[in-house]
């Protein structure tokens, strides 16, 4: 009888611990890559709208980072701003206000880059979010997805994106895409294949007024 009671008690405790683990704190890490090459810098005003929306959706304990995509993007120096938001609402609101101000200054002063190292940017984002150990990991790529690598840079590298969601946002069509739409479709398919080959989840959102799915808790 005593043994049976102990077994029941142990089973109840295990169930309670499991329930607590399942309902652990929600923690979302978002790393947004901004394409700063050529004429795409004109799209950064749209990126500001996305960033401002993200700041309204991210919660205390969540992490948000913005990195630029330029000649060689696998570098900490390309992180424009990063922040893990405080649990205190007053402090968190102050951090978000400072975040907006930092991005606004960047957009006003940014100079176009000659090259577009999207691969390096994704590698940097992956490393950053893994170090933060966030429960949910999202990489947003604000770009036309046309990668141009400077001679000498090696970017034929496999991604390791298990547990990551990669979202292509505002993928504008190039002039050459209008002439031959197959180029646009091929470019999109190539990135999709690279992400999914690395066990990541791929999503495309071209209507920036419909960003809610990025921040839905699952």
N, C-alpha and C positions, 0 to 999 in steps of 0.2 A: 504493500500500500504506500509506504514511504517512498520507495523507488519510483512508483508511478506518479506521485505528486511532484517529485523532483523533476521527472521527465517533462511533465506538463508545464511546470514553472520555467524550465530551461527553454522549452519550445516557445512559450509566450515571450520570453526575453529576446530570443533570436528574431522572432517576428517583429518585435518592437524596434530592434536595432536596424533590421532590414528596411522597415518603413521609414525610419529616420534618415537612412542613407538615400533612399529613393526621393525623399522630399528635401534634399539638401539645398543650400543656397543657389539661386540662379546666378550664373556668372557668364557674361558674354564678352568676348574679345573681338573687336572689329578693327581691321587694318585696311585703310583705304589708300589705294595707289592713284596718284594724279599724274596723268600724261602731260608733260610740259614741252613736248616737241613741236616745232613749227607753228602752224596756224592753230593747232589744237589748244593752245593757251587761251584762245578766245572763248573756249568752252568752260573755263574755270569759274566763270560767274555762275554757271549751272551747278558746278561742283559745290560752290558755297551754299546753294539751296539744299543740296543733299546733306552736307555736313550739319547745317543748322537743324534740319529735320532729325538727323541721327542724334544730335545732342538733346532733343526733346524726348527721345525714346529710350536712350540708355539710362540705366539705373545706378544707384550707389553700388560700388563694388565692380561695375563693368569697366572695361578698358577700351580706350579709343586711341588710335594712332593714325596719323596722316603722313605718307611718304611720297616723295616725288619720283617720277620715272624719268631718268635722263640718260646720260652716256653710260654710266656704270652704277646701277641701282642696288647692288648687293653691298650696302654700306650703311652704317648707323648715321653718317652725316646727311643722308638723304631723308631722314625722319624730320619732318617739319615741326611736328608737335606730337606729344604722347601724354596720356593721362589715365590713371586709374581713379575713378571718382570716389570721393569720401563718403562714408556712411551717414555723415551729418548733412542734412539737406541744405543748410545755409552755406556750408563749405563746398558742397557739390555744385550748387548754383554759381558760386564764385569761380570755381574751376572751369565750368562751362562758359562763363562770360569771358574769361581769359583765353579760353580755347578759340572762341569766335574772333576775338581781337587779333590773335596770332595768325590765324588763317587769312583774315582780311588784309593784314599787312603783307603777307606773302603774295596773295593774288595781285596786289597793287604794284609789287616790285619785281615779280618773277620775270626772268629773261628766258626766251625759248631755247631749248637744247637742240643739238644737232642730231642726236641719236635717241633711240627709244629702247631701253633695256628692260622690257617687261618681265622676262625670265628672272633677271637679277632681283627685280622688285618683288616678285612672288616668293623667291627664296628668302629674301630678307623678312618679308611678312610672316612666312612660315616659322622661321627661327624665332622671331619676336613673340608670336602668340604661343609657341611651345614653351618658351621660357616663362611666360606669364601663367601657364597652366590653367587657362580659362576652360570652363566646361563646354562652352559653345564657341567655335572659332569661325569667323567670317572674314574673307578677303574680298574687298570690292575693287574692281579695276575700272577706273574712269578713263577710258581710252578708246581710240578707233581700232585698237588691237593690231596695228601694223608695226611689227618689231623691226628696228634697224640697229644692228650691232656694229660698233666700231671694230675695225680690223685688229685682230690680236686677242679679242675677248672670246672666251669659250663659254658657250651657252647651250650646248647640246647635252643638257643635264636632265635626268629624270626627277620628277617631283615626288615627294612623299607627303601626301595630303589626306591620309586617313583621319576622319573626324573633322575635316575642313569643308566648308562650303565656299566656293569661288563664284562671285557674281560679276559678270560683265555688264557695265552700266554705261548708257549713253554711247553706244558703239555707232558713231556717225559713219556714214558712207563716204568714201573718198571719191574724187573725180573719176579715177580709173574704175571704181566699182560701178558707177553709173554707165560707163561705156561697156563694161563686161561684168554683170552681176555675179558671174561664177567666181570671180576673185574674192568678193565679199563672203560668199557662202563657203568657199574653201578655207578662208582665214578663220571663220567662226568654227568650222568643223575641226580644224587643226588644233585650236586651243581647247576645244571640248575634249578631244581625244587625249591630249596631254594631261589635262586635269583628271579625267576619269581613269587613265592608265595609272595615275598615282593614287588611285582609290579616293579621290575627292569628289564632291558633288558639284556639278556645273549648272549655272542658271544665268539667263540673260534677261535683263530688264532695260528696255529702251525708253519706256515712259516714266520719267522721273517723278511724276505725280502719283505713282503707284508703288511706293517703297515699303508699305506696311509689312509685306511678307518677310522682309529682311529681319524684322525685330519681333516677330511672333515667337513667343516662348514655346518650346517643344520639349 
